[in-house]
Amino acid sequence: MDIFCKDIAGEKLNLIELLRENGVFFSMPCGGNGTCGKCRVRFLFGAPEANESDKSVLTDKEISEGWRVGCKAVVTGEFAIELPTKEDDIAVETDFGNGRNADELKNGSGKEILSQDTVIAVDIGTTTIAASLVDRENKKTVATVTSVNHQRSFGADVISRIQASNNGAKELLKKTVEDDLRSMASRLGADYENTEMIISGNTTMEHLLLGLSCETLGVSPYTPVDISLHKAGNFTLLPGISTFVGADIVSGIIACGIDESEKICVLIDLGTNGEMAIGNRERILVTSTAAGPAFEGGNISCGVAGIPGAVDSVSIKDGDVSYTTIGNEKPSGICGTGVIEIMYELLENGLVDETGLMDDEYFDDGFKIADGCVFTEKDVREIQLAKAAIRAGLETLIEEYGTDYESIDRIFIAGGFGRKINLKKAAGIGLIPEEFVEKCEAVGNSSLKGAVMFAGNPELKQRFCRVSEESKEISLAESASFNDHYMDQMFFPEV
């Protein structure tokens, strides 16, 4: 058990800010508003008086045991707390199977196979970061490392981070991601300051990395400072399409070959921002829908990222629950794939109806998956909102393109859990059409794959710029049909 102990006699400091200064980061899906309870900590001694956030999120028993909501805890004097389970070992699908884990290069065993022309390809996701060391001369991915994006301590979604940046945390957000990248470069055996880095990611993540103002990202007409392909020091920033459809989608389109395909294809990124694209070499439409972080464990009462112990698969039969966890470790929460499977199983067993109403027996206290791991009525609503947003965005995009299910050749499912998702169950909750199941290809981190492709072949510059400039964005906020689809998709299908 890791313990943080401090004596700040004479001062009163916010606990989370103090921990950040000491390199300790908490996931805060609510952005520090004191409402989600994910940053709860247990004081071994020196606990502050319980405040309104504590009383609304924690039970009387938990408060008496020293638990507090970290983001609202003001500490003074001497205290000690238990640190939460680290998310640094998060399981991330990094590419299409290329490259080795950096552990294989320990003791310099991999240095002899490297040329002098090495570059690091990076995908900066809202939740996680992945980086691959690419030997450009030998055209190979040598090793890959992953990390939690420690900006999670400012909120689970881009809106929270935009607000934090605009409220004075711009430089701290920049330093946080720089520290993550520096650590990852070191794990790859590279010099952070002098190694070229090809950066892919959503538009907000690229702005935060460079310390650009986010003031225009969160207000209409949502204008980014820069989404072009450009260099900044040793960084090469891949181009995006708009504030809401970034370089990660451009990279994904190219990685999946959509821009060179004769047939119509769809790319769906099931990350926090719910970006998607449809098209072929003749025309590409893109859009983004506010899915929120539910499919990455955010805003789910026992939700976690894909860390060891996260429940990732669930089955309910005759009232008995069986599950698996990442690494076969003791359950630590529910990750995105587990959330989808739990939702499907509850529907199939009649424990949740098509409106999202949970059976009376579980309405108040939730459905128990394992000790300390419960799925609640609130969680059902989070999934309803997220899946309705994704599906309605998809239906609108297909409609705008002027095509139908039958005419679409392939559907690429990208995102942090793209390879592990149970497509039958995803269709069973209405996340994707049933007609797509046989056409789906789960591709994992297509954003990193695109960055790796660019790193290995800079001549792809024209292709990236063409996709960025010629793809047309469909604004769902201005689409009347999106609202109709959204209301329809709020209902779960009959399982």
C-alpha positions in Angstrom: 0.0 0.0 0.0 1.4 3.4 -1.0 1.1 6.2 1.5 1.4 10.0 1.0 2.4 11.8 4.2 2.9 15.5 4.6 3.1 18.2 7.2 1.9 21.7 6.0 1.6 23.4 9.3 0.3 27.0 8.9 -1.1 26.4 5.4 -4.5 25.4 4.0 -4.1 23.7 0.6 -6.4 21.8 -1.8 -5.4 18.2 -1.6 -5.5 17.4 -5.3 -3.4 20.5 -6.2 -0.9 19.5 -3.5 -0.7 16.0 -4.9 -0.2 17.2 -8.4 2.8 19.3 -7.3 4.3 16.1 -5.9 3.7 14.1 -9.0 0.6 12.2 -7.8 -2.4 12.3 -10.2 -6.0 11.4 -9.6 -8.6 10.7 -12.2 -11.3 13.3 -11.9 -14.1 12.7 -14.5 -16.2 15.5 -13.1 -13.4 18.0 -13.5 -13.0 18.7 -9.8 -16.7 19.6 -9.1 -16.9 17.2 -6.3 -19.8 15.2 -7.8 -18.4 11.9 -9.2 -16.4 10.7 -6.1 -13.7 9.1 -8.3 -11.0 11.0 -6.5 -12.0 9.8 -3.1 -9.1 9.2 -0.7 -8.8 7.6 2.7 -7.0 9.6 5.4 -5.0 7.5 7.8 -4.9 10.5 10.1 -5.4 14.3 9.8 -8.7 14.1 7.9 -10.4 17.4 7.4 -14.0 18.0 8.5 -16.5 16.4 6.1 -17.9 19.0 3.7 -21.1 19.0 1.5 -19.4 17.1 -1.3 -18.3 14.4 1.2 -21.8 14.1 2.6 -23.5 13.9 -0.8 -21.1 11.3 -2.3 -19.9 9.2 0.7 -21.8 7.2 3.2 -21.7 8.0 6.9 -19.6 4.9 7.5 -17.1 5.9 4.8 -16.7 9.3 6.3 -16.2 7.9 9.7 -13.5 5.6 8.2 -11.6 8.6 7.0 -12.8 8.8 3.4 -13.0 12.2 1.7 -13.7 13.6 -1.8 -10.1 14.6 -2.8 -10.9 17.5 -5.1 -12.8 19.3 -2.4 -10.6 18.4 0.6 -8.7 21.3 2.2 -5.8 20.0 4.2 -3.6 21.6 6.9 -1.2 20.4 9.5 0.1 16.8 9.3 -1.9 14.1 7.5 -1.4 10.8 5.7 -3.5 9.2 2.9 -3.6 5.9 1.1 -2.9 6.4 -2.6 -5.3 4.8 -5.1 -4.6 2.0 -7.5 -2.2 3.4 -10.2 -3.6 3.6 -13.7 -0.2 3.7 -15.4 -0.4 0.0 -16.3 -3.5 0.6 -18.3 -4.0 -1.9 -21.1 -4.0 -0.1 -24.5 -4.3 -1.5 -27.9 -1.5 0.4 -29.6 -1.4 -0.6 -33.3 -2.3 -3.3 -35.8 0.1 -5.8 -34.2 3.4 -4.2 -35.2 6.2 -3.5 -32.8 7.2 -5.0 -29.5 6.7 -4.0 -25.9 9.6 -1.8 -24.7 10.4 -4.3 -22.0 11.9 -6.4 -24.8 14.6 -3.8 -25.2 15.8 -3.9 -21.6 19.6 -3.7 -21.1 20.1 -2.2 -24.5 19.3 -5.5 -26.3 17.5 -3.7 -29.1 20.0 -0.9 -29.8 22.1 -2.9 -32.2 19.1 -3.3 -34.6 18.4 0.5 -34.8 19.6 2.8 -37.5 20.6 6.4 -36.8 17.2 7.6 -38.2 14.7 6.9 -35.5 11.5 8.8 -34.7 8.7 8.5 -32.2 5.1 8.3 -33.4 2.6 9.4 -30.7 -1.2 9.3 -30.2 -2.3 11.7 -27.5 -5.7 10.5 -26.5 -8.0 12.1 -23.9 -7.6 9.1 -21.7 -4.4 7.4 -22.8 -1.2 8.1 -24.7 0.6 5.6 -26.9 4.1 6.0 -28.5 6.0 3.8 -30.9 9.7 4.0 -31.7 10.1 3.8 -35.5 13.3 3.0 -37.3 12.7 5.0 -40.4 15.7 3.7 -42.4 14.7 0.0 -41.8 10.9 0.8 -42.0 10.0 -1.0 -38.8 8.2 -0.3 -35.6 10.8 -1.3 -32.9 8.8 -0.9 -29.7 5.7 0.6 -28.2 4.9 2.0 -24.8 1.6 3.4 -23.3 0.6 5.6 -20.4 -2.4 7.2 -18.9 -2.8 10.8 -20.0 -2.3 12.4 -16.5 -4.4 15.4 -17.6 -7.2 13.1 -16.5 -6.8 14.8 -13.1 -8.3 17.9 -14.7 -11.4 16.0 -16.0 -12.3 13.0 -18.2 -13.4 15.0 -21.3 -12.0 17.7 -23.5 -14.6 20.3 -22.3 -13.3 19.9 -18.7 -9.7 20.5 -19.9 -10.6 23.4 -22.1 -12.3 25.0 -19.1 -9.2 24.2 -16.9 -6.9 25.7 -19.5 -9.0 28.9 -19.8 -9.2 29.2 -16.0 -5.4 29.4 -15.5 -4.1 25.8 -15.8 -2.8 26.1 -19.4 0.9 25.8 -18.4 0.3 23.0 -15.9 -1.7 21.0 -18.5 1.1 21.5 -21.0 3.7 20.4 -18.4 1.7 17.4 -17.5 1.5 16.0 -21.0 5.2 16.9 -21.6 6.2 15.0 -18.5 4.2 12.0 -19.8 5.9 12.2 -23.2 9.4 12.6 -21.6 8.8 9.5 -19.5 7.6 7.5 -22.5 10.6 8.6 -24.6 12.9 7.4 -21.8 11.2 4.1 -21.7 11.8 3.8 -25.5 15.5 4.6 -24.9 15.2 7.9 -26.8 16.3 11.5 -26.0 13.0 13.4 -25.5 14.5 16.8 -26.4 16.3 15.7 -29.6 14.1 13.0 -31.1 11.6 13.9 -33.7 8.0 13.2 -32.6 5.1 12.7 -34.9 2.0 13.8 -32.9 -1.5 12.6 -33.6 -4.5 13.4 -31.4 -7.7 15.3 -31.1 -7.5 19.0 -31.7 -7.8 19.9 -28.0 -4.9 17.6 -27.0 -2.7 19.1 -29.7 -3.5 22.6 -28.4 -2.8 21.7 -24.8 0.6 20.1 -25.8 1.7 23.3 -27.4 0.3 25.6 -24.8 -2.0 27.2 -27.3 -5.1 29.2 -26.2 -8.2 27.1 -25.9 -10.5 30.1 -25.5 -12.0 29.7 -29.0 -12.4 25.9 -28.8 -15.2 25.9 -26.3 -17.4 28.7 -27.7 -19.2 29.2 -31.0 -18.0 29.2 -33.8 -15.4 26.8 -32.2 -12.3 27.9 -34.1 -9.0 26.2 -33.4 -5.8 28.2 -33.4 -4.0 25.8 -35.7 -5.0 22.4 -37.2 -2.5 22.4 -40.1 0.4 20.0 -40.5 3.2 21.9 -38.9 6.4 21.7 -36.9 6.9 23.0 -33.4 10.4 22.3 -32.1 11.0 18.6 -32.4 7.2 18.0 -32.8 5.5 17.4 -36.1 1.8 18.0 -35.6 -0.4 16.0 -37.9 -3.3 18.0 -39.4 -6.9 17.9 -38.2 -10.2 18.8 -39.9 -11.9 20.9 -37.3 -12.1 21.6 -33.5 -14.1 18.4 -33.0 -12.6 16.2 -35.7 -8.9 16.1 -35.2 -5.7 14.6 -36.5 -6.6 11.3 -34.8 -9.4 10.8 -37.3 -7.3 11.9 -40.3 -4.7 9.4 -39.1 -7.4 6.7 -38.8 -8.8 7.4 -42.2 -5.4 6.9 -43.8 -4.5 3.9 -41.6 -7.6 2.1 -42.7 -7.2 3.1 -46.3 -10.6 4.8 -46.6 -9.2 7.6 -48.6 -7.9 5.1 -51.3 -10.8 2.7 -51.2 -13.2 2.3 -54.1 -16.0 1.1 -51.8 -17.7 3.0 -49.1 -16.2 2.5 -45.6 -17.0 3.8 -42.1 -14.6 4.6 -39.3 -16.1 4.9 -35.8 -13.8 6.0 -32.9 -15.5 5.0 -29.7 -13.4 7.3 -27.5 -14.6 10.2 -25.5 -15.4 12.4 -28.4 -17.3 9.9 -30.6 -15.7 10.9 -33.9 -16.6 9.1 -37.1 -16.1 9.2 -40.9 -17.8 7.7 -44.0 -16.6 7.6 -47.6 -14.1 6.5 -50.1 -11.5 7.9 -52.4 -14.1 10.2 -54.0 -15.6 11.8 -51.0 -15.4 11.7 -47.2 -17.8 13.1 -44.6 -16.9 13.3 -40.9 -18.6 14.3 -37.7 -18.3 14.2 -33.9 -20.8 13.6 -31.3 -20.6 14.2 -27.5 -20.6 10.6 -26.4 -18.7 11.4 -23.1 -16.3 9.0 -21.4 -18.7 6.2 -20.5 -17.1 3.8 -23.0 -13.8 4.4 -21.3 -15.1 3.8 -17.8 -15.7 7.5 -17.1 -18.9 8.7 -15.4 -19.6 5.0 -14.4 -20.0 4.6 -10.7 -17.4 1.8 -10.5 -15.8 2.6 -13.9 -12.1 2.5 -14.4 -9.8 2.6 -17.4 -8.4 -0.6 -18.7 -6.2 -1.3 -15.7 -5.3 -4.7 -14.2 -8.3 -6.0 -12.4 -10.9 -4.1 -14.5 -13.9 -6.2 -15.3 -13.8 -6.6 -19.1 -16.3 -9.4 -19.8 -19.6 -10.4 -18.1 -22.2 -13.1 -18.4 -25.4 -13.6 -16.5 -27.2 -16.9 -16.6 -30.0 -18.0 -14.3 -29.1 -15.1 -11.9 -25.5 -16.2 -11.6 -22.8 -13.7 -12.7 -19.5 -14.7 -14.2 -16.9 -12.3 -15.3 -13.2 -11.9 -16.3 -10.8 -9.2 -15.4 -7.7 -7.8 -17.1 -4.8 -9.8 -16.0 -7.1 -12.1 -14.1 -6.6 -9.9 -11.0 -9.0 -9.0 -8.2 -11.8 -6.8 -9.5 -10.9 -3.1 -9.3 -13.8 -1.7 -11.3 -15.5 -1.9 -14.7 -13.8 -0.8 -18.0 -15.4 0.0 -21.3 -15.8 -3.5 -22.7 -17.3 -4.6 -19.4 -19.7 -1.8 -19.4 -21.1 -2.8 -22.8 -21.3 -6.5 -21.8 -23.1 -5.7 -18.5 -25.6 -3.6 -20.2 -26.3 -6.3 -22.8 -26.7 -9.0 -20.1 -29.0 -6.9 -18.0 -31.2 -6.3 -21.1 -31.1 -10.0 -22.1 -32.1 -11.2 -18.7 -35.0 -8.7 -18.4 -33.3 -6.7 -15.5 -33.5 -3.5 -17.5 -36.3 -2.6 -19.9 -36.1 -0.9 -23.3 -36.5 2.5 -21.6 -33.5 2.0 -19.4 -35.5 1.4 -16.3 -33.8 -1.1 -13.9 -35.8 -3.8 -12.2 -37.2 -2.7 -8.8 -34.9 -5.2 -6.9 -31.8 -3.3 -8.2 -33.1 0.2 -8.7 -31.8 1.7 -5.4 -28.6 -0.2 -4.8 -27.6 -1.4 -8.3 -26.7 -4.8 -9.7 -23.7 -6.4 -8.0 -21.0 -7.8 -10.3 -18.4 -8.5 -7.7 -17.4 -7.3 -4.3 -17.1 -3.5 -4.5 -18.3 -3.5 -8.1 -21.9 -2.5 -8.7 -23.7 -1.3 -11.9 -26.4 1.3 -11.0 -29.5 2.9 -12.6 -27.3 6.0 -13.1 -24.8 3.9 -15.0 -27.6 2.6 -17.3 -28.5 6.3 -18.1 -24.9 7.1 -18.9 -24.8 4.2 -21.4 -28.1 5.3 -22.8 -26.8 8.8 -23.5 -23.5 7.6 -24.9 -24.9 4.9 -27.2 -27.7 7.2 -28.4 -25.2 9.9 -29.3 -22.9 7.5 -31.2 -25.7 5.7 -33.0 -27.6 8.9 -33.9 -24.4 10.5 -35.2 -23.8 7.4 -37.4 -27.3 7.3 -38.7 -27.1 11.0 -39.6 -23.8 10.6 -41.3 -25.1 7.7 -43.4 -28.1 9.7 -44.3 -26.1 12.8 -45.3 -23.8 10.6 -47.5 -26.9 9.3 -49.3 -26.2 5.6 -48.8 -27.5 2.7 -46.8 -26.3 -0.2 -44.7 -26.1 -2.6 -47.6 -23.9 -0.3 -49.7 -21.3 0.1 -46.9 -18.5 -2.4 -47.5 -16.5 -2.3 -44.2 -16.9 -0.7 -40.8 -13.7 0.0 -38.8 -14.1 0.2 -35.1 -11.3 2.2 -33.5 -10.6 3.3 -30.0 -8.9 2.2 -26.8 -10.9 -1.0 -26.6 -11.7 -1.5 -30.3 -10.0 -4.9 -30.5 -11.7 -6.4 -27.4 -15.3 -5.2 -27.9 -17.9 -7.9 -28.3 -19.6 -6.7 -31.5 -22.7 -8.9 -31.0 -23.3 -7.3 -27.6 -22.5 -3.8 -28.9 -25.2 -4.3 -31.5 -27.5 -5.8 -28.8 -27.6 -2.6 -26.9 -28.0 -0.6 -30.1 -24.5 0.9 -30.3 -24.1 -0.3 -33.9 -26.7 -1.7 -36.4 -26.9 -5.5 -36.4 -26.3 -5.4 -40.1 -22.8 -4.1 -39.4 -21.6 -7.0 -37.1 -20.3 -9.2 -40.0 -18.7 -6.2 -41.7 -16.9 -4.8 -38.7 -13.2 -4.9 -38.3 -11.9 -3.8 -34.8 -8.6 -1.9 -35.5 -7.5 -0.7 -32.1 -5.5 2.6 -32.1 -5.8 3.7 -35.7 -4.6 7.2 -34.7 -1.2 5.8 -33.6 -1.1 3.5 -36.7 -1.5 6.6 -38.9 1.3 8.4 -37.0 3.5 5.4 -37.4 2.9 5.4 -41.1 3.8 9.0 -41.4 6.9 8.5 -39.2 8.1 5.7 -41.5 7.3 7.6 -44.7 7.2 11.5 -44.6 6.2 11.4 -48.3 2.7 10.7 -47.0 2.5 14.5 -46.2 0.4 15.2 -49.3 -2.1 12.4 -48.4 -2.6 13.7 -44.9 -3.1 17.2 -46.1 -5.5 16.1 -48.8 -7.7 14.2 -46.3 -7.6 17.2 -43.9 -8.5 19.7 -46.5 -11.1 17.8 -48.6 -13.1 16.0 -45.9 -16.4 17.7 -45.1 -17.6 18.0 -41.6 -21.3 17.5 -40.8 -22.4 19.6 -37.9 -24.9 17.6 -35.8 -25.9 20.7 -33.9 -27.4 22.0 -37.1 -28.9 18.8 -38.2 -32.7 18.3 -37.6 -32.5 14.6 -38.4 -29.8 14.1 -35.7 -32.3 15.1 -33.0 -34.9 12.7 -34.3 -32.4 9.8 -34.5 -31.1 10.7 -31.0 -34.6 10.4 -29.5 -35.2 7.1 -31.3 -31.9 5.7 -30.1 -32.5 6.5 -26.5 -34.5 3.3 -26.4 -32.7 0.0 -26.1 -33.6 -2.7 -28.7 -35.3 -5.9 -27.7 -32.6 -8.5 -27.0 
